[in-house]
Amino acid sequence: MDVSYISAEMSDDFERAVWLGAERDVSVIAVRSPLWGTALEDLTAAELQRARQVLTDHGVRAGMLLSPVGKCDIEDDAIVARHGEILRRTIAVAHALETNRIRVFPFRSPDPVPYDETGLREYGERIVERWTPWLDLASEAGITVCFEWVGTTLALTCAQIRRVIDALGAPEHVGVIWEIDVSAQAGESPDVGYPHIRGLIRDVHIKRFGEGATRGEYATALGLLRADSYQGPLTVEHWGEERETVEGIVQLRELLNE
């Protein structure tokens, strides 16, 4: 398992963000906007070449590209169309940065309330309708899309995201980012959630211990992953800015060592 972090949470200056991780023996990072003040999908060819050179110079590779695709109102045609264009452009970025994984979301209802009834039953068919052409686009480009869930998306737990993936036909190029904290806040413990996404996990987000999921729950999750020989990233998320993100890396490594 590789300890990772999110570039923009370390620094808006992509070169500094990569260097700080490389100094701490991090070999893979999740890339999220902004990079040098520019949204990921808006990077020019020259900026992408610069970003790739930064990664090469520091011996670091790009892991998940953290797009916002699908983190929007499922009934807003205009914004959904815009997210489809963001996906198309992010696929080009993925090719340029030599990764094949893009983070996406299972949409929001028009008026989401955090951790309220998700509306998954109401909008299940709509999710399939919206996501099917995007999944076809990703498949043709050799991209794996990885669903993340937050407190306002139409899925809040591992069990619910599995329902979404199964409704989409469980394509081979669809995975998940295990959101242990979000699931815990929605009432699903790691041991209950994990069987629903076993074999689908492409990244794991590790938030501050105890603000949602406890340190013990993270330890349980890491034990389950280790037992199944998971070899992907464990990504420090939302610890704070540079100093806090570095502290997250330290604490995550301590937990792994234990």
VOVO-786417 format. One record per residue: residue number from 1; residue in three letters; y, x, z negated of N, C-alpha, C in turn. Coordinates in Angstrom, 3 decimals. Layout:
   romi   tormi       n.yy       n.xx       n.zz      ca.yy      ca.xx      ca.zz       c.yy       c.xx       c.zz
    NUM     ala          Y          X          Z          Y          X          Z          Y          X          Z
...
% end
This chain:
   romi   tormi       n.yy       n.xx       n.zz      ca.yy      ca.xx      ca.zz       c.yy       c.xx       c.zz
      1     met     -1.190      0.839      0.000      0.000      0.000      0.000      1.248      0.879      0.000
      2     asp      2.173      0.574      0.891      3.386      1.373      1.040      4.572      0.689      0.379
      3     val      5.225      1.391     -0.542      6.454      0.869     -1.130      7.556      0.915     -0.073
      4     ser      8.281     -0.183      0.043      9.307     -0.319      1.067     10.540     -0.974      0.445
      5     tyr     11.567     -1.144      1.244     12.792     -1.808      0.802     13.523     -2.317      2.038
      6     ile     14.606     -3.047      1.823     15.361     -3.656      2.925     16.588     -2.805      3.226
      7     ser     16.750     -2.412      4.463     17.793     -1.449      4.838     19.175     -1.874      4.367
      8     ala     19.578     -3.103      4.655     20.944     -3.535      4.352     21.185     -3.676      2.856
      9     glu     20.121     -3.811      2.059     20.299     -3.881      0.615     20.507     -2.487      0.027
     10     met     20.066     -1.469      0.760     20.315     -0.096      0.335     21.713      0.336      0.774
     11     ser     22.052      0.055      2.043     23.371      0.412      2.554     23.596     -0.244      3.909
     12     asp     24.856     -0.640      4.158     25.251     -1.137      5.481     25.202      0.005      6.492
     13     asp     25.397      1.230      6.035     25.291      2.414      6.884     23.806      2.716      7.066
     14     phe     23.274      2.407      8.240     21.830      2.500      8.448     21.317      3.909      8.205
     15     glu     22.088      4.910      8.607     21.617      6.277      8.396     21.495      6.592      6.912
     16     arg     22.464      6.157      6.122     22.376      6.373      4.675     21.211      5.579      4.084
     17     ala     21.030      4.357      4.565     19.946      3.515      4.055     18.593      4.176      4.269
     18     val     18.394      4.766      5.435     17.121      5.427      5.736     16.989      6.720      4.939
     19     trp     18.044      7.507      4.878     18.014      8.788      4.164     17.677      8.609      2.687
     20     leu     18.287      7.609      2.058     18.046      7.383      0.634     16.581      7.060      0.362
     21     gly     15.952      6.303      1.258     14.534      6.014      1.091     13.669      7.225      1.357
     22     ala     14.003      7.975      2.417     13.221      9.159      2.759     13.255     10.180      1.627
     23     glu     14.388     10.276      0.937     14.513     11.189     -0.208     13.562     10.804     -1.336
     24     arg     13.126      9.547     -1.321     12.211      9.053     -2.368     10.821      8.791     -1.798
     25     asp     10.512      9.473     -0.694      9.175      9.441     -0.078      8.774      8.054      0.402
     26     val      9.742      7.264      0.814      9.445      5.973      1.448      9.283      6.216      2.949
     27     ser      8.217      5.701      3.520      7.928      5.997      4.926      8.094      4.794      5.848
     28     val      8.327      3.599      5.287      8.504      2.407      6.113      9.571      1.535      5.467
     29     ile     10.485      0.989      6.275     11.514      0.108      5.732     11.576     -1.181      6.540
     30     ala     11.952     -2.249      5.841     12.243     -3.516      6.505     13.693     -3.469      6.969
     31     val     13.928     -3.831      8.206     15.264     -3.694      8.797     15.932     -5.060      8.869
     32     arg     17.122     -5.158      8.258     17.867     -6.414      8.239     19.341     -6.144      8.513
     33     ser     19.989     -7.123      9.096     21.427     -7.029      9.355     22.187     -6.926      8.037
     34     pro     23.365     -6.218      8.109     23.920     -5.520      9.272     23.493     -4.051      9.317
     35     leu     23.571     -3.480     10.514     23.435     -2.042     10.723     24.769     -1.563     11.265
     36     trp     25.447     -0.719     10.500     26.767     -0.243     10.883     27.713     -1.407     11.211
     37     gly     27.585     -2.480     10.439     28.476     -3.617     10.607     28.082     -4.589     11.697
     38     thr     26.924     -4.400     12.316     26.501     -5.228     13.452     25.205     -5.952     13.132
     39     ala     25.122     -7.207     13.562     23.891     -7.971     13.387     22.759     -7.323     14.176
     40     leu     21.569     -7.396     13.626     20.401     -6.754     14.231     20.249     -7.122     15.705
     41     glu     20.341     -8.429     15.989     20.111     -8.889     17.359     21.257     -8.561     18.310
     42     asp     22.392     -8.083     17.765     23.551     -7.762     18.597     23.696     -6.270     18.864
     43     leu     22.776     -5.463     18.403     22.873     -4.021     18.620     22.808     -3.684     20.106
     44     thr     23.656     -2.775     20.531     23.651     -2.334     21.920     22.506     -1.353     22.149
     45     ala     22.256     -1.050     23.406     21.210     -0.084     23.730     21.509      1.267     23.087
     46     ala     22.781      1.661     23.075     23.155      2.935     22.471     22.940      2.910     20.963
     47     glu     23.273      1.788     20.324     23.077      1.669     18.876     21.600      1.658     18.514
     48     leu     20.792      1.011     19.339     19.355      1.000     19.092     18.760      2.401     19.244
     49     gln     19.241      3.125     20.234     18.773      4.510     20.401     19.163      5.347     19.187
     50     arg     20.374      5.125     18.678     20.825      5.849     17.484     19.954      5.490     16.285
     51     ala     19.657      4.198     16.125     18.832      3.761     14.998     17.437      4.365     15.077
     52     arg     16.871      4.379     16.257     15.534      4.950     16.421     15.545      6.447     16.115
     53     gln     16.615      7.140     16.515     16.714      8.564     16.243     16.841      8.831     14.752
     54     val     17.600      7.969     14.046     17.721      8.095     12.590     16.348      7.986     11.941
     55     leu     15.565      6.999     12.351     14.225      6.813     11.795     13.356      8.037     12.066
     56     thr     13.400      8.525     13.296     12.599      9.697     13.670     13.005     10.928     12.871
     57     asp     14.309     11.145     12.744     14.812     12.328     12.047     14.360     12.383     10.587
     58     his     14.177     11.197      9.984     13.812     11.149      8.566     12.329     10.845      8.340
     59     gly     11.563     10.774      9.412     10.132     10.524      9.266      9.815      9.149      8.719
     60     val     10.639      8.168      9.063     10.477      6.795      8.587     10.239      5.887      9.786
     61     arg      9.430      4.858      9.597      9.208      3.897     10.675      9.734      2.524     10.277
     62     ala     10.096      1.757     11.281     10.535      0.382     11.047      9.315     -0.486     10.795
     63     gly      9.364     -1.270      9.724      8.311     -2.231      9.459      8.725     -3.590      9.989
     64     met      8.921     -4.548      9.089      9.323     -5.889      9.470     10.794     -5.919      9.869
     65     leu     11.109     -6.607     10.978     12.497     -6.915     11.310     12.813     -8.272     10.693
     66     leu     13.825     -8.315      9.835     14.107     -9.528      9.065     15.138    -10.381      9.789
     67     ser     14.657    -11.219     10.677     15.540    -12.137     11.400     15.766    -13.395     10.560
     68     pro     16.818    -14.177     10.886     17.041    -15.453     10.198     16.393    -16.628     10.911
     69     val     15.600    -16.380     11.930     15.096    -17.440     12.803     14.294    -18.472     12.009
     70     gly     14.679    -19.727     12.146     14.006    -20.819     11.455     14.585    -21.142     10.096
     71     lys     15.548    -20.373      9.631     16.200    -20.657      8.343     17.425    -21.521      8.628
     72     cys     17.143    -22.716      9.113     18.219    -23.596      9.572     17.730    -25.046      9.563
     73     asp     18.654    -25.963      9.793     18.378    -27.399      9.831     17.485    -27.719     11.024
     74     ile     16.304    -28.223     10.759     15.342    -28.502     11.826     15.818    -29.567     12.795
     75     glu     16.769    -30.414     12.381     17.243    -31.497     13.236     18.521    -31.157     13.997
     76     asp     19.073    -29.973     13.791     20.310    -29.579     14.467     19.957    -28.860     15.769
     77     asp     20.004    -29.576     16.872     19.577    -29.020     18.157     20.351    -27.763     18.540
     78     ala     21.643    -27.765     18.278     22.476    -26.635     18.691     22.096    -25.367     17.934
     79     ile     21.946    -25.483     16.625     21.619    -24.281     15.852     20.182    -23.841     16.097
     80     val     19.278    -24.789     16.345     17.903    -24.410     16.672     17.872    -23.639     17.988
     81     ala     18.637    -24.094     18.958     18.713    -23.372     20.234     19.271    -21.969     20.031
     82     arg     20.264    -21.858     19.155     20.842    -20.544     18.863     19.811    -19.635     18.205
     83     his     18.999    -20.192     17.325     17.960    -19.387     16.684     16.890    -18.955     17.684
     84     gly     16.612    -19.795     18.667     15.685    -19.391     19.710     16.203    -18.192     20.487
     85     glu     17.505    -18.162     20.729     18.112    -17.026     21.420     18.091    -15.781     20.535
     86     ile     18.316    -15.968     19.228     18.233    -14.828     18.305     16.828    -14.235     18.322
     87     leu     15.810    -15.104     18.355     14.433    -14.608     18.413     14.213    -13.789     19.672
     88     arg     14.681    -14.289     20.788     14.492    -13.585     22.057     15.123    -12.192     21.987
     89     arg     16.325    -12.118     21.452     17.018    -10.834     21.377     16.397     -9.915     20.320
     90     thr     15.877    -10.501     19.242     15.235     -9.686     18.213     13.931     -9.096     18.725
     91     ile     13.247     -9.804     19.591     12.035     -9.255     20.205     12.370     -7.973     20.967
     92     ala     13.493     -7.991     21.691     13.908     -6.781     22.411     14.208     -5.645     21.439
     93     val     14.810     -5.974     20.293     15.094     -4.967     19.274     13.785     -4.397     18.709
     94     ala     12.816     -5.272     18.472     11.522     -4.827     17.955     10.884     -3.811     18.900
     95     his     10.922     -4.094     20.176     10.366     -3.147     21.142     11.114     -1.813     21.078
     96     ala     12.436     -1.885     20.971     13.234     -0.657     20.935     12.949      0.173     19.687
     97     leu     12.701     -0.500     18.558     12.453      0.208     17.303     10.963      0.429     17.044
     98     glu     10.142      0.086     18.005      8.714      0.360     17.979      7.999     -0.303     16.807
     99     thr      8.315     -1.587     16.619      7.564     -2.402     15.666      7.195     -3.698     16.363
    100     asn      6.206     -4.397     15.840      5.787     -5.655     16.475      5.834     -6.823     15.494
    101     arg      6.610     -6.688     14.400      6.632     -7.731     13.376      8.050     -8.234     13.129
    102     ile      8.189     -9.554     13.191      9.491    -10.182     12.975      9.346    -11.281     11.929
    103     arg     10.204    -11.252     10.911     10.235    -12.278      9.871     10.924    -13.532     10.400
    104     val     10.314    -14.691     10.083     10.866    -15.983     10.486     10.670    -16.974      9.337
    105     phe     11.180    -18.195      9.521     11.101    -19.229      8.492     10.587    -20.542      9.081
    106     pro     10.084    -21.447      8.224      9.527    -22.728      8.693     10.542    -23.874      8.691
    107     phe     11.838    -23.565      8.834     12.929    -24.535      8.900     13.276    -25.159      7.547
    108     arg     14.441    -25.796      7.546     14.926    -26.571      6.401     15.110    -28.013      6.832
    109     ser     15.087    -28.924      5.867     15.454    -30.311      6.147     16.970    -30.378      6.305
    110     pro     17.518    -31.489      6.815     18.974    -31.578      7.000     19.769    -31.414      5.714
    111     asp     19.236    -31.870      4.590     19.949    -31.770      3.310     19.029    -31.184      2.241
    112     pro     18.746    -29.902      2.328     17.770    -29.317      1.392     18.313    -29.209     -0.023
    113     val     17.440    -29.446     -0.981     17.732    -29.247     -2.388     16.743    -28.198     -2.892
    114     pro     17.238    -27.099     -3.488     16.323    -26.025     -3.900     15.163    -26.519     -4.763
    115     tyr     13.954    -26.182     -4.340     12.714    -26.472     -5.058     12.481    -27.972     -5.267
    116     asp     13.117    -28.781     -4.440     12.882    -30.216     -4.477     11.725    -30.535     -3.533
    117     glu     11.386    -31.796     -3.417     10.368    -32.225     -2.447     10.718    -31.648     -1.082
    118     thr      9.805    -30.919     -0.469     10.145    -30.126      0.709     10.280    -30.931      1.993
    119     gly      9.676    -32.100      2.074      9.718    -32.854      3.323      8.721    -32.365      4.343
    120     leu      7.755    -31.561      3.908      6.787    -31.003      4.850      6.000    -32.102      5.553
    121     arg      5.624    -33.127      4.812      4.878    -34.218      5.435      5.735    -34.929      6.476
    122     glu      6.994    -35.147      6.142      7.901    -35.847      7.058      8.178    -35.044      8.320
    123     tyr      8.312    -33.733      8.169      8.742    -32.899      9.295      7.628    -32.043      9.893
    124     gly      6.394    -32.260      9.477      5.304    -31.429      9.965      5.195    -31.389     11.483
    125     glu      5.229    -32.546     12.114      5.119    -32.595     13.578      6.324    -31.952     14.245
    126     arg      7.482    -32.089     13.617      8.706    -31.501     14.170      8.646    -29.978     14.114
    127     ile      8.069    -29.440     13.049      7.903    -27.985     12.957      7.055    -27.486     14.120
    128     val      5.971    -28.161     14.391      5.091    -27.769     15.500      5.839    -27.847     16.826
    129     glu      6.580    -28.916     17.018      7.345    -29.094     18.258      8.354    -27.972     18.453
    130     arg      9.054    -27.613     17.366     10.088    -26.578     17.467      9.481    -25.184     17.627
    131     trp      8.396    -24.899     16.879      7.885    -23.545     16.829      6.940    -23.189     17.979
    132     thr      6.289    -24.159     18.581      5.289    -23.845     19.608      5.849    -23.004     20.758
    133     pro      6.986    -23.362     21.366      7.489    -22.503     22.449      7.921    -21.125     21.970
    134     trp      8.405    -21.031     20.738      8.791    -19.719     20.199      7.569    -18.846     19.979
    135     leu      6.476    -19.459     19.530      5.245    -18.692     19.343      4.700    -18.205     20.680
    136     asp      4.840    -19.023     21.716      4.417    -18.603     23.056      5.237    -17.395     23.512
    137     leu      6.553    -17.447     23.257      7.428    -16.337     23.613      7.009    -15.061     22.892
    138     ala      6.731    -15.174     21.604      6.316    -14.006     20.816      4.985    -13.455     21.313
    139     ser      4.059    -14.339     21.596      2.741    -13.909     22.062      2.847    -13.117     23.353
    140     glu      3.630    -13.615     24.275      3.804    -12.937     25.565      4.418    -11.555     25.384
    141     ala      5.221    -11.390     24.318      5.894    -10.113     24.079      5.106     -9.196     23.159
    142     gly      3.930     -9.626     22.706      3.134     -8.799     21.818      3.690     -8.698     20.411
    143     ile      4.370     -9.754     19.966      5.024     -9.768     18.670      4.265    -10.668     17.697
    144     thr      4.110    -10.198     16.457      3.581    -11.016     15.369      4.752    -11.601     14.595
    145     val      4.827    -12.921     14.511      5.874    -13.562     13.702      5.287    -13.830     12.320
    146     cys      6.091    -13.543     11.307      5.614    -13.616      9.923      6.484    -14.573      9.137
    147     phe      5.899    -15.666      8.686      6.654    -16.685      7.971      6.948    -16.255      6.537
    148     glu      8.221    -16.368      6.192      8.674    -16.241      4.816      9.152    -17.618      4.371
    149     trp      9.088    -17.879      3.072      9.602    -19.148      2.571     10.566    -18.891      1.430
    150     val     11.570    -19.752      1.320     12.560    -19.652      0.242     12.670    -21.021     -0.423
    151     gly     13.541    -21.124     -1.435     13.611    -22.348     -2.231     14.100    -23.574     -1.503
    152     thr     14.604    -23.407     -0.270     15.111    -24.562      0.476     14.384    -24.797      1.798
    153     thr     13.312    -24.045      2.070     12.593    -24.280      3.328     11.587    -25.412      3.173
    154     leu     11.047    -25.852      4.293     10.123    -26.985      4.291      8.773    -26.634      3.684
    155     ala      8.511    -25.375      3.499      7.337    -24.926      2.748      7.835    -24.059      1.602
    156     leu      7.218    -24.208      0.436      7.644    -23.484     -0.767      6.531    -22.648     -1.384
    157     thr      5.305    -22.831     -0.917      4.159    -22.174     -1.532      3.213    -21.641     -0.462
    158     cys      2.254    -20.837     -0.903      1.217    -20.338      0.011      0.424    -21.495      0.611
    159     ala      0.088    -22.479     -0.225     -0.683    -23.620      0.264      0.071    -24.364      1.347
    160     gln      1.378    -24.536      1.155      2.173    -25.269      2.139      2.375    -24.469      3.421
    161     ile      2.594    -23.155      3.308      2.765    -22.374      4.529      1.457    -22.319      5.308
    162     arg      0.325    -22.367      4.604     -0.959    -22.409      5.317     -1.092    -23.710      6.097
    163     arg     -0.582    -24.803      5.535     -0.600    -26.076      6.265      0.214    -25.969      7.544
    164     val      1.348    -25.290      7.469      2.185    -25.099      8.656      1.443    -24.284      9.707
    165     ile      0.855    -23.169      9.288      0.167    -22.289     10.234     -1.040    -22.981     10.858
    166     asp     -1.786    -23.721     10.049     -2.931    -24.454     10.590     -2.489    -25.513     11.590
    167     ala     -1.368    -26.188     11.303     -0.849    -27.202     12.229     -0.436    -26.569     13.560
    168     leu     -0.033    -25.308     13.522      0.349    -24.585     14.733     -0.870    -24.026     15.473
    169     gly     -2.053    -24.243     14.946     -3.270    -23.774     15.582     -3.730    -22.420     15.081
    170     ala     -3.101    -21.925     14.012     -3.463    -20.626     13.406     -3.602    -19.515     14.445
    171     pro     -2.556    -19.287     15.249     -2.638    -18.208     16.252     -2.809    -16.847     15.597
    172     glu     -3.447    -15.935     16.313     -3.704    -14.611     15.769     -2.419    -13.824     15.536
    173     his     -1.357    -14.162     16.263     -0.107    -13.400     16.139      0.865    -14.046     15.147
    174     val      0.342    -14.824     14.220      1.148    -15.417     13.149      0.638    -14.911     11.811
    175     gly      1.556    -14.371     11.001      1.216    -13.906      9.668      2.214    -14.433      8.660
    176     val      2.190    -13.866      7.456      3.117    -14.306      6.416      3.661    -13.100      5.655
    177     ile      4.800    -13.314      5.040      5.322    -12.421      4.009      5.081    -13.138      2.695
    178     trp      4.277    -12.560      1.828      3.940    -13.243      0.576      5.154    -13.266     -0.339
    179     glu      5.671    -14.466     -0.582      6.820    -14.665     -1.466      6.308    -15.096     -2.845
    180     ile      5.893    -14.117     -3.626      5.304    -14.373     -4.938      6.285    -15.089     -5.862
    181     asp      7.538    -14.650     -5.832      8.571    -15.213     -6.702      8.860    -16.668     -6.359
    182     val      9.065    -16.963     -5.082      9.376    -18.341     -4.663      8.224    -19.268     -5.013
    183     ser      7.028    -18.826     -4.713      5.861    -19.658     -5.022      5.757    -19.929     -6.520
    184     ala      6.014    -18.893     -7.340      5.947    -19.070     -8.791      6.971    -20.090     -9.260
    185     gln      8.181    -20.027     -8.706      9.217    -20.989     -9.093      8.864    -22.408     -8.636
    186     ala      8.031    -22.515     -7.608      7.583    -23.821     -7.130      6.306    -24.280     -7.840
    187     gly      5.828    -23.465     -8.812      4.690    -23.868     -9.620      3.337    -23.363     -9.166
    188     glu      3.313    -22.391     -8.239      2.050    -21.864     -7.737      1.881    -20.427     -8.203
    189     ser      0.871    -20.157     -8.997      0.618    -18.808     -9.490     -0.038    -17.956     -8.398
    190     pro      0.042    -16.625     -8.488     -0.534    -15.770     -7.455     -2.021    -15.994     -7.224
    191     asp     -2.794    -16.196     -8.304     -4.236    -16.362     -8.122     -4.571    -17.668     -7.419
    192     val     -3.717    -18.680     -7.580     -3.929    -19.953     -6.892     -3.456    -19.858     -5.434
    193     gly     -2.333    -19.186     -5.216     -1.765    -19.123     -3.873     -2.477    -18.181     -2.937
    194     tyr     -2.943    -17.068     -3.465     -3.473    -16.006     -2.616     -4.592    -16.437     -1.669
    195     pro     -5.587    -17.219     -2.108     -6.669    -17.579     -1.185     -6.189    -18.298      0.079
    196     his     -5.056    -18.988     -0.001     -4.548    -19.716      1.167     -4.046    -18.769      2.260
    197     ile     -3.619    -17.555      1.870     -3.022    -16.651      2.857     -3.787    -15.340      2.980
    198     arg     -4.939    -15.264      2.352     -5.762    -14.056      2.470     -6.005    -13.752      3.955
    199     gly     -5.771    -12.535      4.341     -5.963    -12.126      5.733     -4.746    -12.343      6.612
    200     leu     -3.739    -13.068      6.113     -2.541    -13.339      6.898     -1.344    -12.494      6.462
    201     ile     -1.463    -11.791      5.346     -0.314    -11.111      4.753      0.024     -9.837      5.526
    202     arg      1.298     -9.762      5.964      1.782     -8.585      6.687      2.859     -7.832      5.902
    203     asp      3.357     -8.441      4.842      4.328     -7.804      3.951      4.341     -8.614      2.667
    204     val      4.838     -8.009      1.600      4.914     -8.667      0.293      6.291     -8.380     -0.279
    205     his      7.023     -9.416     -0.671      8.342     -9.209     -1.259      8.236     -9.147     -2.783
    206     ile      8.871     -8.129     -3.324      8.843     -7.880     -4.764     10.260     -8.004     -5.308
    207     lys     10.546     -9.097     -6.006     11.857     -9.296     -6.606     11.852     -8.781     -8.051
    208     arg     13.004     -8.863     -8.696     13.111     -8.410    -10.083     12.078     -9.121    -10.956
    209     phe     11.386     -8.373    -11.756     10.348     -8.945    -12.604     10.981     -9.877    -13.637
    210     gly     10.441    -11.080    -13.722     10.848    -11.997    -14.778     11.932    -12.975    -14.415
    211     glu     12.624    -12.765    -13.294     13.664    -13.723    -12.905     13.060    -14.936    -12.210
    212     gly     11.851    -14.794    -11.747     11.062    -15.894    -11.191      9.633    -15.632    -11.606
    213     ala      8.943    -14.845    -10.786      7.610    -14.386    -11.177      7.738    -13.316    -12.261
    214     thr      6.813    -13.306    -13.186      6.818    -12.310    -14.263      6.185    -11.003    -13.781
    215     arg      6.375     -9.964    -14.576      5.747     -8.689    -14.258      4.224     -8.843    -14.227
    216     gly      3.701     -9.651    -15.134      2.269     -9.894    -15.160      1.774    -10.597    -13.909
    217     glu      2.566    -11.527    -13.394      2.173    -12.221    -12.165      2.187    -11.265    -10.977
    218     tyr      3.174    -10.371    -10.939      3.162     -9.363     -9.873      1.955     -8.446    -10.008
    219     ala      1.603     -8.077    -11.236      0.432     -7.231    -11.440     -0.834     -7.939    -10.949
    220     thr     -0.932     -9.232    -11.232     -2.075    -10.013    -10.738     -2.125     -9.989     -9.217
    221     ala     -0.959    -10.202     -8.594     -0.902    -10.219     -7.132     -1.312     -8.869     -6.545
    222     leu     -0.813     -7.786     -7.121     -1.161     -6.466     -6.612     -2.646     -6.169     -6.807
    223     gly     -3.202     -6.665     -7.890     -4.637     -6.504     -8.103     -5.453     -7.230     -7.050
    224     leu     -5.042     -8.434     -6.697     -5.726     -9.193     -5.652     -5.641     -8.472     -4.306
    225     leu     -4.466     -7.931     -4.006     -4.277     -7.205     -2.751     -5.131     -5.943     -2.716
    226     arg     -5.142     -5.218     -3.824     -5.922     -3.981     -3.870     -7.411     -4.273     -3.730
    227     ala     -7.862     -5.341     -4.344     -9.284     -5.692     -4.255     -9.695     -5.981     -2.820
    228     asp     -8.761     -6.472     -2.016     -9.046     -6.767     -0.609     -8.611     -5.644      0.319
    229     ser     -8.256     -4.486     -0.265     -7.877     -3.292      0.512     -6.670     -3.533      1.422
    230     tyr     -5.714     -4.299      0.924     -4.469     -4.497      1.665     -3.777     -3.154      1.852
    231     gln     -3.293     -2.882      3.072     -2.693     -1.590      3.375     -1.292     -1.724      3.962
    232     gly     -0.641     -2.859      3.732      0.695     -3.054      4.286      1.790     -2.724      3.296
    233     pro      3.048     -3.068      3.659      4.190     -2.768      2.792      4.282     -3.696      1.587
    234     leu      4.877     -3.170      0.525      5.348     -3.929     -0.626      6.852     -3.696     -0.645
    235     thr      7.634     -4.717     -0.340      9.056     -4.518     -0.075      9.927     -5.026     -1.210
    236     val     10.674     -4.105     -1.819     11.643     -4.450     -2.858     12.737     -5.317     -2.227
    237     glu     12.978     -6.482     -2.831     13.949     -7.421     -2.256     14.847     -8.000     -3.345
    238     his     16.131     -8.065     -3.039     17.122     -8.733     -3.896     17.227     -8.144     -5.296
    239     trp     17.039     -6.851     -5.425     17.269     -6.216     -6.725     18.765     -5.980     -6.932
    240     gly     19.485     -5.864     -5.851     20.906     -5.573     -5.916     21.274     -4.615     -4.806
    241     glu     22.310     -3.813     -5.039     22.747     -2.862     -4.034     22.029     -1.526     -4.221
    242     glu     22.636     -0.466     -3.757     21.953      0.824     -3.657     21.257      1.264     -4.946
    243     arg     21.998      1.339     -6.035     21.420      1.832     -7.291     20.271      0.944     -7.756
    244     glu     20.472     -0.390     -7.646     19.446     -1.329     -8.104     18.209     -1.296     -7.204
    245     thr     18.433     -1.129     -5.905     17.288     -1.048     -4.988     16.451      0.190     -5.268
    246     val     17.110      1.308     -5.539     16.381      2.521     -5.914     15.590      2.287     -7.193
    247     glu     16.199      1.606     -8.167     15.495      1.297     -9.406     14.290      0.398     -9.135
    248     gly     14.424     -0.523     -8.186     13.295     -1.370     -7.814     12.138     -0.561     -7.272
    249     ile     12.441      0.432     -6.453     11.395      1.313     -5.924     10.672      2.013     -7.063
    250     val     11.439      2.516     -8.024     10.857      3.227     -9.169      9.951      2.303     -9.980
    251     gln     10.459      1.099    -10.283      9.682      0.184    -11.107      8.430     -0.325    -10.393
    252     leu      8.540     -0.534     -9.103      7.369     -0.973     -8.346      6.288      0.115     -8.342
    253     arg      6.698      1.340     -8.178      5.720      2.441     -8.204      5.074      2.568     -9.575
    254     glu      5.856      2.349    -10.628      5.268      2.389    -11.968      4.215      1.305    -12.132
    255     leu      4.518      0.117    -11.613      3.559     -0.983    -11.716      2.302     -0.682    -10.911
    256     leu      2.447     -0.099     -9.741      1.291      0.266     -8.933      0.432      1.308     -9.644
    257     asn      1.093      2.263    -10.255      0.344      3.306    -10.967     -0.456      2.734    -12.128
    258     glu      0.104      1.722    -12.774     -0.611      1.097    -13.874     -1.839      0.332    -13.393
% end
